[in-house]
Amino acid sequence: MKKVISEIEKTSLKFPFIKKLVRIDETKHTVKYRLVIEEDLFVQVYINIENDTVGFVLINKGQRIYGRDAVEGKWHRHTFENPFGHDFSAAGSKKVNLQEFLIEVQEMLDSENLL
């Protein structure tokens, strides 16, 4: 778990729009972080190394506006246009790491004038 935590923290520091890292929860097999952009705008990161579950979610004012998840290694995307839907297309089911997700978030924040 230490390697996963280190990678989350190291990766997050590469993105100047992330103002604060808050570790919400940690167990033997899981970790959950909040990467704060603004008070009501943040990325939530959840990783469970035991069952290969990953959740990267962009939250604005308490609502998911974008995300990528993997359950037992099977990836899908929640698009900005339909954040409650599940996109299993080739692009939607592409495996991403935190850095790739944060690049997508940065592009979205810029294009939607959320910063």
BAFI-3210 file (N, C-alpha, C; in Angstrom, 3 decimals, decimal comma, padded with zeros to 6 digits):
// residues 115
n [1|2|3|4|5|6|7|8|9|10|11|12|13|14|15|16|17|18|19|20|21|22|23|24|25|26|27|28|29|30|31|32|33|34|35|36|37|38|39|40|41|42|43|44|45|46|47|48|49|50|51|52|53|54|55|56|57|58|59|60|61|62|63|64|65|66|67|68|69|70|71|72|73|74|75|76|77|78|79|80|81|82|83|84|85|86|87|88|89|90|91|92|93|94|95|96|97|98|99|100|101|102|103|104|105|106|107|108|109|110|111|112|113|114|115]
n.u [000,830|002,041|003,576|001,577|000,332|002,478|002,839|000,388|000,606|003,009|002,393|000,199|001,384|002,529|000,691|-000,331|-002,902|-004,007|-004,549|-004,442|-003,856|-005,744|-005,851|-008,366|-009,099|-007,566|-006,688|-005,480|-005,601|-006,736|-007,049|-008,135|-008,276|-008,664|-008,218|-007,829|-009,112|-010,661|-012,821|-015,359|-014,736|-013,115|-010,901|-011,577|-009,878|-009,766|-008,408|-008,194|-006,196|-006,521|-008,751|-008,427|-009,687|-010,362|-010,998|-011,440|-012,587|-014,089|-015,427|-017,895|-019,401|-020,628|-021,483|-020,777|-018,967|-017,344|-015,584|-013,507|-013,474|-012,467|-013,512|-012,622|-010,571|-011,813|-012,427|-014,289|-015,885|-017,236|-018,726|-018,360|-020,586|-022,535|-022,516|-023,591|-023,945|-022,479|-019,661|-018,517|-017,107|-014,296|-012,587|-013,670|-013,280|-010,612|-007,700|-006,444|-003,920|-003,344|-002,035|-002,657|-005,440|-005,599|-004,560|-006,620|-008,605|-007,530|-007,649|-010,430|-011,250|-010,133|-011,456|-014,114|-014,130|-013,793|-011,871]
n.v [-001,193|001,176|001,887|002,502|004,690|006,496|006,868|008,094|010,512|011,598|011,830|013,597|015,981|016,944|018,468|021,653|022,694|021,230|021,820|020,806|017,762|015,235|012,545|010,392|007,836|004,762|001,406|-001,957|-002,868|-000,856|002,567|005,930|009,064|012,631|015,003|018,205|020,850|023,191|024,532|023,195|021,518|018,738|015,897|012,570|009,756|006,323|003,262|-000,203|-002,710|-005,383|-006,424|-005,349|-002,869|000,369|003,807|006,874|010,039|013,062|015,581|018,030|020,435|018,474|016,570|013,957|014,712|013,680|010,665|007,725|004,267|001,090|-002,138|-005,077|-005,010|-004,338|-001,693|001,402|004,457|007,532|009,921|013,496|014,561|012,697|011,864|009,895|007,689|004,717|004,254|001,973|001,903|001,655|003,821|004,530|002,271|002,131|001,511|003,630|005,508|007,424|009,810|010,093|010,359|012,763|014,521|014,433|015,568|018,134|019,170|019,178|020,933|023,277|023,546|023,776|025,995|025,832|026,449]
n.w [000,000|000,632|-001,607|-003,479|-002,234|-002,170|-004,933|-005,656|-004,238|-005,269|-008,019|-007,946|-007,124|-009,423|-010,735|-010,880|-010,433|-008,406|-005,156|-002,587|-000,831|000,583|002,667|002,923|003,793|004,800|004,548|005,005|002,374|000,866|-000,258|-000,010|-001,448|-001,479|-003,837|-003,757|-005,620|-005,751|-003,182|-003,481|-005,557|-006,637|-007,042|-006,492|-005,403|-005,400|-004,471|-004,500|-003,795|-003,400|-004,800|-007,314|-007,919|-009,015|-008,709|-010,172|-009,839|-010,783|-008,924|-008,600|-006,709|-005,098|-006,946|-009,259|-012,112|-013,996|-014,669|-014,236|-013,902|-012,592|-012,129|-010,736|-012,591|-015,016|-017,059|-017,283|-018,357|-017,096|-018,729|-019,291|-020,487|-019,858|-016,921|-015,253|-016,731|-018,260|-020,089|-022,212|-024,530|-026,867|-026,261|-023,800|-022,234|-021,870|-020,028|-017,530|-015,819|-012,781|-013,478|-016,237|-016,008|-014,558|-016,434|-018,330|-016,704|-016,297|-018,916|-019,226|-017,165|-018,133|-020,658|-019,883|-018,345|-015,513|-013,726]
ca.u [000,000|002,919|003,955|000,391|000,185|003,577|002,568|-000,705|001,112|004,011|001,699|-000,643|002,226|002,895|-000,416|-000,482|-004,297|-004,333|-004,085|-004,263|-004,118|-006,312|-006,063|-009,660|-009,170|-006,527|-006,709|-004,404|-005,707|-007,401|-006,761|-009,009|-007,757|-009,355|-007,258|-008,650|-008,865|-011,354|-013,575|-016,384|-014,258|-011,986|-010,791|-011,513|-009,106|-009,959|-007,691|-008,249|-005,226|-006,923|-009,665|-008,133|-010,706|-009,826|-011,990|-010,991|-013,833|-014,080|-016,648|-018,152|-020,586|-021,246|-021,929|-019,777|-019,102|-016,520|-014,878|-013,055|-013,482|-012,181|-013,977|-011,925|-009,736|-012,584|-012,540|-015,326|-015,803|-018,435|-018,380|-018,836|-021,927|-023,444|-021,696|-024,202|-023,901|-021,261|-019,122|-017,649|-016,502|-012,845|-012,010|-014,189|-012,784|-009,151|-007,091|-005,658|-003,334|-003,763|-001,500|-003,473|-006,741|-005,456|-004,409|-007,992|-009,290|-006,997|-008,235|-011,846|-011,347|-009,833|-012,488|-015,397|-013,891|-014,078|-010,783]
ca.v [000,000|002,341|002,259|003,118|006,010|007,324|007,201|009,072|011,799|012,085|012,210|014,771|017,168|017,410|019,250|022,848|022,993|020,516|022,697|020,093|016,321|014,788|011,104|010,191|006,525|003,810|000,100|-002,822|-003,082|000,248|003,950|006,909|010,424|013,765|015,950|019,411|021,872|024,312|024,019|022,245|020,883|017,883|014,555|011,511|008,601|005,131|002,108|-001,423|-003,598|-006,773|-006,881|-004,627|-001,847|001,726|004,837|008,250|010,770|014,518|015,980|019,472|020,758|017,253|015,704|013,461|015,290|012,883|009,632|006,458|003,236|-000,305|-003,117|-006,320|-004,769|-003,957|-000,232|002,155|005,906|008,343|011,102|014,797|014,731|011,758|011,358|008,756|006,562|003,913|004,197|000,814|001,960|001,467|004,951|004,499|001,121|002,195|001,597|004,844|005,701|008,698|010,924|010,227|010,883|014,174|015,261|014,581|016,530|019,463|019,591|019,434|022,145|024,390|023,711|024,117|027,190|025,501|026,951]
ca.w [000,000|000,695|-002,969|-004,082|-001,604|-002,662|-006,333|-005,675|-003,763|-006,221|-009,249|-007,688|-007,007|-010,770|-011,295|-010,039|-010,091|-007,173|-004,083|-001,320|-000,827|001,856|002,725|003,580|004,417|004,426|005,199|004,517|000,928|000,171|000,097|-000,649|-001,365|-002,097|-004,396|-003,729|-006,636|-005,105|-002,030|-003,932|-006,785|-006,267|-007,608|-005,494|-005,866|-004,577|-005,000|-003,709|-004,441|-003,204|-005,856|-008,559|-008,129|-009,071|-009,008|-010,319|-010,039|-010,647|-008,224|-008,548|-005,900|-004,605|-008,040|-010,202|-013,451|-014,893|-013,929|-014,830|-012,869|-012,936|-011,155|-011,061|-013,766|-016,208|-017,032|-017,992|-018,157|-016,902|-019,514|-018,827|-021,055|-019,200|-015,818|-014,561|-017,659|-018,300|-021,442|-022,394|-025,865|-026,833|-025,522|-022,441|-021,472|-021,843|-018,703|-017,329|-014,491|-012,196|-014,266|-017,449|-015,610|-014,199|-017,694|-018,838|-015,828|-016,598|-020,197|-018,992|-016,367|-019,040|-021,703|-019,259|-017,513|-014,120|-012,865]
c.u [000,870|003,322|002,798|000,214|001,255|003,327|001,443|-000,165|002,104|003,346|000,905|000,166|002,662|001,866|-000,702|-001,924|-004,758|-003,703|-003,799|-004,595|-004,619|-006,516|-007,312|-009,683|-008,010|-006,717|-005,530|-004,397|-006,280|-006,876|-007,727|-008,445|-008,751|-008,262|-008,024|-008,164|-009,421|-012,195|-014,593|-016,002|-013,014|-012,027|-010,730|-010,825|-009,343|-009,222|-007,788|-007,344|-005,602|-007,809|-009,543|-009,241|-010,051|-010,970|-011,336|-012,226|-013,596|-015,439|-016,732|-019,467|-021,368|-021,715|-020,755|-020,031|-018,237|-015,857|-014,433|-012,927|-013,053|-012,680|-013,428|-011,173|-010,472|-012,940|-013,771|-015,193|-017,188|-018,125|-018,939|-020,271|-022,966|-022,727|-022,294|-024,272|-022,566|-020,834|-018,120|-017,062|-014,992|-012,174|-012,440|-013,628|-011,262|-008,662|-006,272|-005,037|-003,737|-003,258|-002,327|-004,847|-006,637|-005,196|-005,785|-008,764|-008,825|-007,586|-009,705|-012,046|-011,099|-010,980|-013,833|-015,298|-014,245|-012,974|-010,850]
c.v [001,250|002,822|002,976|004,536|006,969|007,780|008,238|010,448|012,402|012,586|013,490|016,055|017,723|018,373|020,461|023,201|022,246|021,277|021,959|018,622|015,936|013,276|010,871|008,892|005,668|002,539|-000,702|-002,919|-001,897|001,599|004,847|008,294|011,406|014,731|017,241|020,413|023,201|023,708|022,949|021,501|020,061|016,577|013,589|010,309|007,468|003,977|000,969|-002,432|-005,067|-007,275|-006,080|-003,638|-000,474|002,669|006,203|009,060|012,261|014,922|017,507|019,692|019,499|016,270|015,227|014,135|014,557|011,799|008,471|005,464|001,901|-001,174|-004,462|-006,191|-004,368|-002,474|000,273|003,630|006,473|009,673|012,378|015,018|013,849|011,107|010,173|007,521|005,838|003,748|003,050|000,768|001,731|002,579|004,910|003,377|001,064|002,333|002,882|004,827|007,082|009,882|011,152|010,797|012,367|015,056|015,478|015,619|017,947|020,010|019,957|020,727|023,382|024,625|024,135|025,341|026,954|025,960|028,447]
c.w [000,000|-000,689|-003,664|-003,539|-002,109|-004,096|-006,449|-005,301|-004,746|-007,507|-009,056|-007,633|-008,360|-011,359|-010,404|-009,693|-008,836|-006,012|-002,780|-001,518|000,556|001,772|003,562|004,373|003,942|005,241|004,653|002,987|000,156|000,629|-000,670|-000,367|-001,960|-002,533|-004,636|-004,778|-006,139|-003,983|-002,428|-005,206|-006,444|-007,055|-006,439|-006,120|-004,877|-005,241|-003,994|-004,402|-004,312|-004,342|-007,148|-008,916|-008,035|-009,383|-009,035|-010,674|-009,846|-010,095|-008,224|-007,807|-005,514|-005,666|-008,890|-011,545|-014,471|-014,060|-014,791|-013,689|-013,458|-011,798|-011,604|-012,379|-015,023|-016,119|-017,764|-017,606|-017,912|-017,584|-018,893|-019,284|-020,359|-018,011|-015,063|-015,454|-017,572|-019,752|-021,515|-023,799|-025,739|-026,025|-024,056|-021,596|-021,416|-020,396|-018,618|-015,931|-013,991|-013,008|-015,528|-017,119|-015,275|-015,420|-018,323|-018,025|-016,138|-017,895|-020,019|-018,194|-017,242|-020,027|-021,120|-018,341|-016,044|-013,167|-012,734]
res [m|k|k|v|i|s|e|i|e|k|t|s|l|k|f|p|f|i|k|k|l|v|r|i|d|e|t|k|h|t|v|k|y|r|l|v|i|e|e|d|l|f|v|q|v|y|i|n|i|e|n|d|t|v|g|f|v|l|i|n|k|g|q|r|i|y|g|r|d|a|v|e|g|k|w|h|r|h|t|f|e|n|p|f|g|h|d|f|s|a|a|g|s|k|k|v|n|l|q|e|f|l|i|e|v|q|e|m|l|d|s|e|n|l|l]
***
